[in-house]
Amino acid sequence: MSAPLARVVGLAEVVRGDAAVVVNLPRLEEQQVPHLFTGPSFEIWRRIDGTRTKGEIADELAVAYGASRDVVAADVNVLVAQLGALGLILEA
């Protein structure tokens, strides 16, 4: 069983409607471009709150959109790997 996903400390975030702009302040020197999350990436991002696992996020989105759980889980896994590589999230 996987651990819940959480955002790292030190992020600056602006949410407007169904979009989020995130800046990783501790890594600002390396990552000078803000990260923009819209559409499916926003739906995944907003669920990364320290209480949900990758599987729980995939389950919620599959139900919400009437999509195949396997397809959604694959998309969640890809984005979570990218967010981890960027230093934006960690497993709690």
Beta strands, then each sheet from edge to edge (+ up, - down):
strand 1: 5-7
strand 2: 11-16
strand 3: 19-24
strand 4: 35-38
strand 5: 89-91
sheet 1: 1+ 5-
sheet 2: 2+ 3- 4+
end
